[in-house]
Amino acid sequence: MKRLPQLLALAAVLACSDAPFAPTVENMAGDYTAHVLLTSDNAGAVDWIARGATLTLGLGRDGTTSGHLFVPGGGDGGSDLDADMAGVWLLVGGKVSFGQTADTFVRNMDFVPSQDRLSGDHTFDDGTRVRVVLTK
């Protein structure tokens, strides 16, 4: 009988660890930073974080976004892309989408939420694949 409380505590921990993550506005709200920002096309792959790109996104509980995107050379060898990420975000059907004035890949792709993470992977009409991982 002395072991019963220990066994019950262990069972409770194991039961919680198997619970699937269920994204909500409350648990997805927060500040995110890109740790992966990759593009690939017929010419090859580019690691934009290694080249100095940054992406921060703040997701407010009220559905607003803040943050900043900087891509040196604009991704096409031209001028830098420097964009304000102010706008809105929605959690619908298990995916996060963004609406912003700035015309960037962020507003044109869906992100899959998981615990403290947003992951996006989208191939655009021109054949460019963009992969992004943001973490809190």
Residue, then its C-alpha position, 0 to 999 in steps of 0.5 A: m500500500k505504501r507504493l500506491p501513491q507513487l504508482l498513481a503519481l507515475a500514472a498521472v505523469l505518463a497519462c499527461s505526456d501522451a496527451p496530444f497537443a491541442p492548439t488554442v489562441e491562448n497557448m499559441a500567443g507569444d513571441y516567436t523567432a525563426h530558427v529555420l528559413l530555407t528556400s529551394d528551387n531549380a538553382g538549389a537551396v539557400d539557408w537565409i538564417a545563415r545569410g543574416a535573415t531574421l523573422t520575429l512574430g508576436l502573436g497577441r491573444d487579441g488576434t493581432t501580430s507584431g514583428h519584423l522580417f529582414v532578408p538581405g538581398g531580398g531573396d533575389g539578389g536585389s535590395d534588402l527585404d525589410a518588412d513590418m509584420a503588423g497585422v492579424w493571425l487566425l487559428v482555423g482548422g488546426k493551422v495558423s494563417f497571417g494577414q499583413t499589409a506587407d506582401t511576404f511569404v508569411r501571409n501566403m502560407d499556412f503554419v502548423p502549430s505545435q507546442d511552442r512552435l510554428s512550422g511552415d512548408h509551402t511551394f509557390d507557383d514559381g516553384t520556390r519552396v519555403r520552409v520556416v520554423l519559428t519557436k517561442 
